[in-house]
């Protein structure tokens, strides 16, 4: 499995966990995590928890073509998240190295562990990168 996909899944699990698995818009059970401010292709904020909002599938489908109702709800109910987005400078899209993906995924896993979520990504990430022993290739072993 691709390392970025695993990191996306870890990010999604954490976003939904912090939202107590409730949809931000309607309060039903959240199935998805949505990148509400920066799109996934802007790697610097792809896995930032503040860039995520938990949504049920129905609300997610409604929000995708027109996110303005979500923006209005965030402004009203989560001004801290809105303020964060307003303070971040505009970005240009940049490629991200495999080492950065590895670091972000490990960081997400540590956060998940603190929250009591089990995410066994180390071996899966290493396997996705080509090493079956649980090490990321390219990192020297002493």
CNS distance restraints for C-alpha pairs under 8 A (distance, minus, plus):
assign (resid   1 and name CA) (resid   5 and name CA) 7.20 0.50 0.50
assign (resid   1 and name CA) (resid   6 and name CA) 7.26 0.50 0.50
assign (resid   1 and name CA) (resid 124 and name CA) 7.24 0.50 0.50
assign (resid   1 and name CA) (resid 125 and name CA) 7.72 0.50 0.50
assign (resid   1 and name CA) (resid 127 and name CA) 7.75 0.50 0.50
assign (resid   1 and name CA) (resid 128 and name CA) 5.19 0.50 0.50
assign (resid   2 and name CA) (resid   6 and name CA) 6.48 0.50 0.50
assign (resid   2 and name CA) (resid 125 and name CA) 7.49 0.50 0.50
assign (resid   2 and name CA) (resid 128 and name CA) 5.40 0.50 0.50
assign (resid   2 and name CA) (resid 129 and name CA) 7.72 0.50 0.50
assign (resid   3 and name CA) (resid   7 and name CA) 6.24 0.50 0.50
assign (resid   3 and name CA) (resid 101 and name CA) 7.01 0.50 0.50
assign (resid   3 and name CA) (resid 102 and name CA) 7.33 0.50 0.50
assign (resid   3 and name CA) (resid 124 and name CA) 7.87 0.50 0.50
assign (resid   3 and name CA) (resid 125 and name CA) 5.27 0.50 0.50
assign (resid   3 and name CA) (resid 128 and name CA) 5.85 0.50 0.50
assign (resid   3 and name CA) (resid 129 and name CA) 7.05 0.50 0.50
assign (resid   4 and name CA) (resid   8 and name CA) 6.07 0.50 0.50
assign (resid   4 and name CA) (resid 101 and name CA) 6.47 0.50 0.50
assign (resid   5 and name CA) (resid   9 and name CA) 6.21 0.50 0.50
assign (resid   6 and name CA) (resid  10 and name CA) 6.24 0.50 0.50
assign (resid   6 and name CA) (resid 105 and name CA) 7.53 0.50 0.50
assign (resid   6 and name CA) (resid 121 and name CA) 7.16 0.50 0.50
assign (resid   6 and name CA) (resid 124 and name CA) 7.92 0.50 0.50
assign (resid   6 and name CA) (resid 125 and name CA) 7.19 0.50 0.50
assign (resid   7 and name CA) (resid  11 and name CA) 6.12 0.50 0.50
assign (resid   7 and name CA) (resid  47 and name CA) 7.57 0.50 0.50
assign (resid   7 and name CA) (resid 101 and name CA) 7.36 0.50 0.50
assign (resid   7 and name CA) (resid 104 and name CA) 7.26 0.50 0.50
assign (resid   7 and name CA) (resid 105 and name CA) 4.90 0.50 0.50
assign (resid   7 and name CA) (resid 108 and name CA) 7.52 0.50 0.50
assign (resid   8 and name CA) (resid  12 and name CA) 6.08 0.50 0.50
assign (resid   8 and name CA) (resid  47 and name CA) 7.01 0.50 0.50
assign (resid   9 and name CA) (resid  13 and name CA) 6.12 0.50 0.50
assign (resid  10 and name CA) (resid  14 and name CA) 6.27 0.50 0.50
assign (resid  10 and name CA) (resid 105 and name CA) 7.30 0.50 0.50
assign (resid  10 and name CA) (resid 108 and name CA) 6.41 0.50 0.50
assign (resid  10 and name CA) (resid 109 and name CA) 7.07 0.50 0.50
assign (resid  10 and name CA) (resid 112 and name CA) 7.97 0.50 0.50
assign (resid  10 and name CA) (resid 119 and name CA) 7.01 0.50 0.50
assign (resid  11 and name CA) (resid  15 and name CA) 6.16 0.50 0.50
assign (resid  11 and name CA) (resid  47 and name CA) 5.76 0.50 0.50
assign (resid  11 and name CA) (resid  48 and name CA) 7.78 0.50 0.50
assign (resid  11 and name CA) (resid  49 and name CA) 6.98 0.50 0.50
assign (resid  11 and name CA) (resid 108 and name CA) 6.66 0.50 0.50
assign (resid  12 and name CA) (resid  16 and name CA) 6.19 0.50 0.50
assign (resid  12 and name CA) (resid  32 and name CA) 6.95 0.50 0.50
assign (resid  12 and name CA) (resid  33 and name CA) 5.09 0.50 0.50
assign (resid  12 and name CA) (resid  52 and name CA) 7.82 0.50 0.50
assign (resid  13 and name CA) (resid  17 and name CA) 6.00 0.50 0.50
assign (resid  13 and name CA) (resid  33 and name CA) 7.81 0.50 0.50
assign (resid  14 and name CA) (resid  18 and name CA) 6.09 0.50 0.50
assign (resid  14 and name CA) (resid  49 and name CA) 7.41 0.50 0.50
assign (resid  14 and name CA) (resid 108 and name CA) 7.88 0.50 0.50
assign (resid  14 and name CA) (resid 112 and name CA) 6.50 0.50 0.50
assign (resid  15 and name CA) (resid  19 and name CA) 6.34 0.50 0.50
assign (resid  15 and name CA) (resid  33 and name CA) 6.20 0.50 0.50
assign (resid  15 and name CA) (resid  49 and name CA) 6.06 0.50 0.50
assign (resid  15 and name CA) (resid  52 and name CA) 5.93 0.50 0.50
assign (resid  15 and name CA) (resid  53 and name CA) 6.36 0.50 0.50
assign (resid  15 and name CA) (resid  54 and name CA) 6.15 0.50 0.50
assign (resid  16 and name CA) (resid  20 and name CA) 6.19 0.50 0.50
assign (resid  16 and name CA) (resid  21 and name CA) 4.81 0.50 0.50
assign (resid  16 and name CA) (resid  22 and name CA) 7.23 0.50 0.50
assign (resid  16 and name CA) (resid  30 and name CA) 6.71 0.50 0.50
assign (resid  16 and name CA) (resid  31 and name CA) 7.85 0.50 0.50
assign (resid  16 and name CA) (resid  32 and name CA) 7.33 0.50 0.50
assign (resid  16 and name CA) (resid  33 and name CA) 6.37 0.50 0.50
assign (resid  16 and name CA) (resid  53 and name CA) 7.55 0.50 0.50
assign (resid  16 and name CA) (resid  54 and name CA) 5.21 0.50 0.50
assign (resid  17 and name CA) (resid  21 and name CA) 5.64 0.50 0.50
assign (resid  19 and name CA) (resid  23 and name CA) 7.53 0.50 0.50
assign (resid  19 and name CA) (resid  24 and name CA) 7.57 0.50 0.50
assign (resid  19 and name CA) (resid  53 and name CA) 7.73 0.50 0.50
assign (resid  19 and name CA) (resid  54 and name CA) 6.29 0.50 0.50
assign (resid  21 and name CA) (resid  29 and name CA) 5.72 0.50 0.50
assign (resid  21 and name CA) (resid  30 and name CA) 5.00 0.50 0.50
assign (resid  21 and name CA) (resid  31 and name CA) 7.61 0.50 0.50
assign (resid  21 and name CA) (resid  54 and name CA) 7.08 0.50 0.50
assign (resid  22 and name CA) (resid  27 and name CA) 5.14 0.50 0.50
assign (resid  22 and name CA) (resid  28 and name CA) 5.48 0.50 0.50
assign (resid  22 and name CA) (resid  29 and name CA) 4.78 0.50 0.50
assign (resid  22 and name CA) (resid  30 and name CA) 4.80 0.50 0.50
assign (resid  22 and name CA) (resid  54 and name CA) 6.68 0.50 0.50
assign (resid  22 and name CA) (resid  55 and name CA) 7.13 0.50 0.50
assign (resid  22 and name CA) (resid  56 and name CA) 7.68 0.50 0.50
assign (resid  23 and name CA) (resid  27 and name CA) 4.58 0.50 0.50
assign (resid  23 and name CA) (resid  28 and name CA) 5.28 0.50 0.50
assign (resid  23 and name CA) (resid  29 and name CA) 5.88 0.50 0.50
assign (resid  23 and name CA) (resid  30 and name CA) 4.61 0.50 0.50
assign (resid  23 and name CA) (resid  54 and name CA) 5.28 0.50 0.50
assign (resid  23 and name CA) (resid  55 and name CA) 4.15 0.50 0.50
assign (resid  23 and name CA) (resid  56 and name CA) 5.25 0.50 0.50
assign (resid  23 and name CA) (resid  59 and name CA) 7.89 0.50 0.50
assign (resid  24 and name CA) (resid  53 and name CA) 6.72 0.50 0.50
assign (resid  24 and name CA) (resid  54 and name CA) 5.81 0.50 0.50
assign (resid  24 and name CA) (resid  55 and name CA) 5.77 0.50 0.50
assign (resid  25 and name CA) (resid  55 and name CA) 6.84 0.50 0.50
assign (resid  25 and name CA) (resid  59 and name CA) 6.81 0.50 0.50
assign (resid  25 and name CA) (resid  70 and name CA) 7.25 0.50 0.50
assign (resid  25 and name CA) (resid  73 and name CA) 7.40 0.50 0.50
assign (resid  26 and name CA) (resid  59 and name CA) 7.54 0.50 0.50
assign (resid  28 and name CA) (resid  56 and name CA) 6.54 0.50 0.50
assign (resid  29 and name CA) (resid  55 and name CA) 7.91 0.50 0.50
assign (resid  29 and name CA) (resid  56 and name CA) 6.06 0.50 0.50
assign (resid  30 and name CA) (resid  54 and name CA) 5.72 0.50 0.50
assign (resid  30 and name CA) (resid  55 and name CA) 4.84 0.50 0.50
assign (resid  30 and name CA) (resid  56 and name CA) 4.17 0.50 0.50
assign (resid  30 and name CA) (resid  57 and name CA) 7.33 0.50 0.50
assign (resid  31 and name CA) (resid  54 and name CA) 7.45 0.50 0.50
assign (resid  31 and name CA) (resid  55 and name CA) 6.34 0.50 0.50
assign (resid  31 and name CA) (resid  56 and name CA) 4.97 0.50 0.50
assign (resid  31 and name CA) (resid  57 and name CA) 6.02 0.50 0.50
assign (resid  32 and name CA) (resid  54 and name CA) 5.83 0.50 0.50
assign (resid  32 and name CA) (resid  55 and name CA) 5.33 0.50 0.50
assign (resid  32 and name CA) (resid  56 and name CA) 6.01 0.50 0.50
assign (resid  32 and name CA) (resid  57 and name CA) 6.49 0.50 0.50
assign (resid  32 and name CA) (resid  60 and name CA) 7.40 0.50 0.50
assign (resid  33 and name CA) (resid  52 and name CA) 6.06 0.50 0.50
assign (resid  33 and name CA) (resid  53 and name CA) 5.52 0.50 0.50
assign (resid  33 and name CA) (resid  54 and name CA) 4.48 0.50 0.50
assign (resid  33 and name CA) (resid  55 and name CA) 5.98 0.50 0.50
assign (resid  34 and name CA) (resid  52 and name CA) 5.41 0.50 0.50
assign (resid  34 and name CA) (resid  53 and name CA) 5.26 0.50 0.50
assign (resid  34 and name CA) (resid  54 and name CA) 6.24 0.50 0.50
assign (resid  34 and name CA) (resid  55 and name CA) 6.84 0.50 0.50
assign (resid  34 and name CA) (resid  60 and name CA) 7.32 0.50 0.50
assign (resid  35 and name CA) (resid  39 and name CA) 5.93 0.50 0.50
assign (resid  35 and name CA) (resid  40 and name CA) 6.69 0.50 0.50
assign (resid  35 and name CA) (resid  46 and name CA) 7.57 0.50 0.50
assign (resid  35 and name CA) (resid  51 and name CA) 5.51 0.50 0.50
assign (resid  35 and name CA) (resid  52 and name CA) 4.82 0.50 0.50
assign (resid  35 and name CA) (resid  53 and name CA) 6.69 0.50 0.50
assign (resid  36 and name CA) (resid  51 and name CA) 5.83 0.50 0.50
assign (resid  36 and name CA) (resid  52 and name CA) 5.85 0.50 0.50
assign (resid  36 and name CA) (resid  53 and name CA) 6.40 0.50 0.50
assign (resid  36 and name CA) (resid  67 and name CA) 7.84 0.50 0.50
assign (resid  36 and name CA) (resid  70 and name CA) 7.90 0.50 0.50
assign (resid  36 and name CA) (resid  71 and name CA) 7.96 0.50 0.50
assign (resid  37 and name CA) (resid  51 and name CA) 5.89 0.50 0.50
assign (resid  37 and name CA) (resid  52 and name CA) 7.99 0.50 0.50
assign (resid  37 and name CA) (resid  85 and name CA) 6.89 0.50 0.50
assign (resid  38 and name CA) (resid  42 and name CA) 6.46 0.50 0.50
assign (resid  38 and name CA) (resid  45 and name CA) 6.64 0.50 0.50
assign (resid  38 and name CA) (resid  46 and name CA) 7.19 0.50 0.50
assign (resid  38 and name CA) (resid  51 and name CA) 6.64 0.50 0.50
assign (resid  39 and name CA) (resid  46 and name CA) 7.10 0.50 0.50
assign (resid  40 and name CA) (resid  45 and name CA) 7.73 0.50 0.50
assign (resid  40 and name CA) (resid  46 and name CA) 5.04 0.50 0.50
assign (resid  41 and name CA) (resid  46 and name CA) 7.01 0.50 0.50
assign (resid  41 and name CA) (resid  93 and name CA) 6.82 0.50 0.50
assign (resid  42 and name CA) (resid  46 and name CA) 6.03 0.50 0.50
assign (resid  42 and name CA) (resid  91 and name CA) 7.56 0.50 0.50
assign (resid  42 and name CA) (resid  92 and name CA) 7.36 0.50 0.50
assign (resid  42 and name CA) (resid  93 and name CA) 5.17 0.50 0.50
assign (resid  42 and name CA) (resid  94 and name CA) 6.97 0.50 0.50
assign (resid  43 and name CA) (resid  47 and name CA) 7.72 0.50 0.50
assign (resid  43 and name CA) (resid  93 and name CA) 7.15 0.50 0.50
assign (resid  43 and name CA) (resid  94 and name CA) 6.88 0.50 0.50
assign (resid  43 and name CA) (resid  95 and name CA) 7.24 0.50 0.50
assign (resid  43 and name CA) (resid  96 and name CA) 6.45 0.50 0.50
assign (resid  45 and name CA) (resid  51 and name CA) 6.82 0.50 0.50
assign (resid  46 and name CA) (resid  51 and name CA) 7.36 0.50 0.50
assign (resid  47 and name CA) (resid  51 and name CA) 7.44 0.50 0.50
assign (resid  47 and name CA) (resid 104 and name CA) 7.43 0.50 0.50
assign (resid  48 and name CA) (resid  52 and name CA) 7.15 0.50 0.50
assign (resid  50 and name CA) (resid  81 and name CA) 6.28 0.50 0.50
assign (resid  50 and name CA) (resid  84 and name CA) 7.82 0.50 0.50
assign (resid  55 and name CA) (resid  59 and name CA) 6.05 0.50 0.50
assign (resid  55 and name CA) (resid  60 and name CA) 5.66 0.50 0.50
assign (resid  56 and name CA) (resid  60 and name CA) 6.03 0.50 0.50
assign (resid  57 and name CA) (resid  61 and name CA) 6.16 0.50 0.50
assign (resid  58 and name CA) (resid  62 and name CA) 6.40 0.50 0.50
assign (resid  59 and name CA) (resid  63 and name CA) 6.04 0.50 0.50
assign (resid  60 and name CA) (resid  64 and name CA) 6.15 0.50 0.50
assign (resid  61 and name CA) (resid  65 and name CA) 7.62 0.50 0.50
assign (resid  62 and name CA) (resid  66 and name CA) 7.15 0.50 0.50
assign (resid  63 and name CA) (resid  67 and name CA) 4.72 0.50 0.50
assign (resid  63 and name CA) (resid  68 and name CA) 7.75 0.50 0.50
assign (resid  63 and name CA) (resid  69 and name CA) 7.36 0.50 0.50
assign (resid  63 and name CA) (resid  70 and name CA) 6.78 0.50 0.50
assign (resid  67 and name CA) (resid  71 and name CA) 6.35 0.50 0.50
assign (resid  68 and name CA) (resid  72 and name CA) 6.16 0.50 0.50
assign (resid  69 and name CA) (resid  73 and name CA) 6.19 0.50 0.50
assign (resid  70 and name CA) (resid  74 and name CA) 6.11 0.50 0.50
assign (resid  71 and name CA) (resid  75 and name CA) 6.12 0.50 0.50
assign (resid  72 and name CA) (resid  76 and name CA) 6.24 0.50 0.50
assign (resid  73 and name CA) (resid  77 and name CA) 5.86 0.50 0.50
assign (resid  73 and name CA) (resid  78 and name CA) 7.71 0.50 0.50
assign (resid  74 and name CA) (resid  78 and name CA) 4.93 0.50 0.50
assign (resid  74 and name CA) (resid  79 and name CA) 6.53 0.50 0.50
assign (resid  74 and name CA) (resid  81 and name CA) 7.20 0.50 0.50
assign (resid  74 and name CA) (resid  82 and name CA) 6.30 0.50 0.50
assign (resid  75 and name CA) (resid  79 and name CA) 5.10 0.50 0.50
assign (resid  75 and name CA) (resid  81 and name CA) 7.96 0.50 0.50
assign (resid  75 and name CA) (resid  82 and name CA) 5.60 0.50 0.50
assign (resid  78 and name CA) (resid  82 and name CA) 6.53 0.50 0.50
assign (resid  79 and name CA) (resid  83 and name CA) 5.93 0.50 0.50
assign (resid  80 and name CA) (resid  84 and name CA) 6.26 0.50 0.50
assign (resid  81 and name CA) (resid  85 and name CA) 6.51 0.50 0.50
assign (resid  82 and name CA) (resid  86 and name CA) 6.35 0.50 0.50
assign (resid  83 and name CA) (resid  87 and name CA) 6.29 0.50 0.50
assign (resid  84 and name CA) (resid  88 and name CA) 6.51 0.50 0.50
assign (resid  96 and name CA) (resid 100 and name CA) 6.46 0.50 0.50
assign (resid  96 and name CA) (resid 101 and name CA) 7.23 0.50 0.50
assign (resid  97 and name CA) (resid 101 and name CA) 6.59 0.50 0.50
assign (resid  98 and name CA) (resid 102 and name CA) 6.15 0.50 0.50
assign (resid  99 and name CA) (resid 103 and name CA) 6.16 0.50 0.50
assign (resid 100 and name CA) (resid 104 and name CA) 6.07 0.50 0.50
assign (resid 101 and name CA) (resid 105 and name CA) 6.05 0.50 0.50
assign (resid 102 and name CA) (resid 106 and name CA) 6.20 0.50 0.50
assign (resid 102 and name CA) (resid 125 and name CA) 7.31 0.50 0.50
assign (resid 102 and name CA) (resid 136 and name CA) 7.72 0.50 0.50
assign (resid 103 and name CA) (resid 107 and name CA) 6.11 0.50 0.50
assign (resid 104 and name CA) (resid 108 and name CA) 6.12 0.50 0.50
assign (resid 105 and name CA) (resid 109 and name CA) 6.15 0.50 0.50
assign (resid 105 and name CA) (resid 121 and name CA) 7.46 0.50 0.50
assign (resid 106 and name CA) (resid 110 and name CA) 6.25 0.50 0.50
assign (resid 106 and name CA) (resid 121 and name CA) 7.52 0.50 0.50
assign (resid 106 and name CA) (resid 122 and name CA) 7.25 0.50 0.50
assign (resid 107 and name CA) (resid 111 and name CA) 6.36 0.50 0.50
assign (resid 108 and name CA) (resid 112 and name CA) 6.09 0.50 0.50
assign (resid 109 and name CA) (resid 113 and name CA) 6.13 0.50 0.50
assign (resid 109 and name CA) (resid 119 and name CA) 6.00 0.50 0.50
assign (resid 109 and name CA) (resid 120 and name CA) 7.54 0.50 0.50
assign (resid 109 and name CA) (resid 121 and name CA) 6.99 0.50 0.50
assign (resid 110 and name CA) (resid 114 and name CA) 6.36 0.50 0.50
assign (resid 111 and name CA) (resid 115 and name CA) 6.37 0.50 0.50
assign (resid 112 and name CA) (resid 116 and name CA) 6.19 0.50 0.50
assign (resid 112 and name CA) (resid 117 and name CA) 4.93 0.50 0.50
assign (resid 112 and name CA) (resid 118 and name CA) 6.74 0.50 0.50
assign (resid 112 and name CA) (resid 119 and name CA) 6.84 0.50 0.50
assign (resid 113 and name CA) (resid 117 and name CA) 5.44 0.50 0.50
assign (resid 113 and name CA) (resid 118 and name CA) 6.25 0.50 0.50
assign (resid 113 and name CA) (resid 119 and name CA) 7.43 0.50 0.50
assign (resid 120 and name CA) (resid 124 and name CA) 7.34 0.50 0.50
assign (resid 121 and name CA) (resid 125 and name CA) 5.70 0.50 0.50
assign (resid 122 and name CA) (resid 126 and name CA) 6.11 0.50 0.50
assign (resid 122 and name CA) (resid 134 and name CA) 6.14 0.50 0.50
assign (resid 122 and name CA) (resid 135 and name CA) 7.77 0.50 0.50
assign (resid 123 and name CA) (resid 127 and name CA) 5.94 0.50 0.50
assign (resid 123 and name CA) (resid 132 and name CA) 7.16 0.50 0.50
assign (resid 123 and name CA) (resid 133 and name CA) 7.19 0.50 0.50
assign (resid 123 and name CA) (resid 134 and name CA) 4.48 0.50 0.50
assign (resid 123 and name CA) (resid 135 and name CA) 7.48 0.50 0.50
assign (resid 124 and name CA) (resid 128 and name CA) 6.05 0.50 0.50
assign (resid 124 and name CA) (resid 134 and name CA) 7.69 0.50 0.50
assign (resid 125 and name CA) (resid 129 and name CA) 6.15 0.50 0.50
assign (resid 125 and name CA) (resid 134 and name CA) 7.78 0.50 0.50
assign (resid 125 and name CA) (resid 136 and name CA) 7.54 0.50 0.50
assign (resid 126 and name CA) (resid 130 and name CA) 6.17 0.50 0.50
assign (resid 126 and name CA) (resid 131 and name CA) 5.12 0.50 0.50
assign (resid 126 and name CA) (resid 132 and name CA) 6.42 0.50 0.50
assign (resid 126 and name CA) (resid 133 and name CA) 7.37 0.50 0.50
assign (resid 126 and name CA) (resid 134 and name CA) 5.04 0.50 0.50
assign (resid 126 and name CA) (resid 135 and name CA) 5.38 0.50 0.50
assign (resid 126 and name CA) (resid 136 and name CA) 5.01 0.50 0.50
assign (resid 126 and name CA) (resid 137 and name CA) 7.47 0.50 0.50
assign (resid 127 and name CA) (resid 131 and name CA) 4.94 0.50 0.50
assign (resid 127 and name CA) (resid 132 and name CA) 4.95 0.50 0.50
assign (resid 127 and name CA) (resid 133 and name CA) 7.72 0.50 0.50
assign (resid 127 and name CA) (resid 134 and name CA) 6.91 0.50 0.50
assign (resid 129 and name CA) (resid 136 and name CA) 6.51 0.50 0.50
assign (resid 129 and name CA) (resid 137 and name CA) 6.79 0.50 0.50
assign (resid 130 and name CA) (resid 136 and name CA) 7.87 0.50 0.50
assign (resid 130 and name CA) (resid 137 and name CA) 7.07 0.50 0.50
assign (resid 131 and name CA) (resid 135 and name CA) 6.08 0.50 0.50
assign (resid 131 and name CA) (resid 136 and name CA) 6.50 0.50 0.50
assign (resid 131 and name CA) (resid 137 and name CA) 6.36 0.50 0.50
assign (resid 135 and name CA) (resid 139 and name CA) 7.64 0.50 0.50
